[in-house]
Amino acid sequence: MQTVKQLILHIAAERKLFLDQLINITELQAQWKPNPDDWNITENTEHLFWAEQGGILGMWKTIHSSGRKTAPDSVHRLLNNNLTWQPKEIVPTVAAPRMGGPLNFWITSLDGLQDLLNAFGQDLQDDELRLQAHPHPISGAMDFHQRLNLPDRHRKQVAALLVAMK
């Protein structure tokens, strides 16, 4: 199993891959939507900020709460590959894009979460990775290892937007 440090480095690498694809995006491109119900690049980036910030806070609160417990075995089998996610989920309000603004604000905000994640990683020990974390709002119960190892589906969504706008 991966260590806390390895998982956090993986998140940093995934975030960098996401942000690297936005380097030459104009504000006009960042606001483009192929369909009215789709999120644009700025909305995807804002969502990632809120989702990651909320995830870090939830995990941090959990490791400092009393009554830590091992996650049930069924949880460990459930989410190895995000199998519970549908193509278009209803995002929880706390993680929904809601403030707008320039793409660069959300790029900078999302990138700034690494220091917060690193500090959280100092608090979480390798032997706690199989303890139950706070539930994911869509996928439900999971342990800290699963919570830190969620695949980044949003990079693919933004890549598809970039292809579609050409």
Secondary structure, DSSP 4 states (H G I P E B T S, - for coil): ---HHHHHHHHHHHHHHHHHTTTT--HHHHH--SSTTS--HHHHHHHHHHHHHHHHHHHHHHHTSS---BPPHHHHHHTSS-TT--SS----GGGS--S---HHHHHHHHHTHHHHHHHHHHHS-GGGTTBB-PPBTTTB--BHHHHHT----HHHHHHHHHHHT-
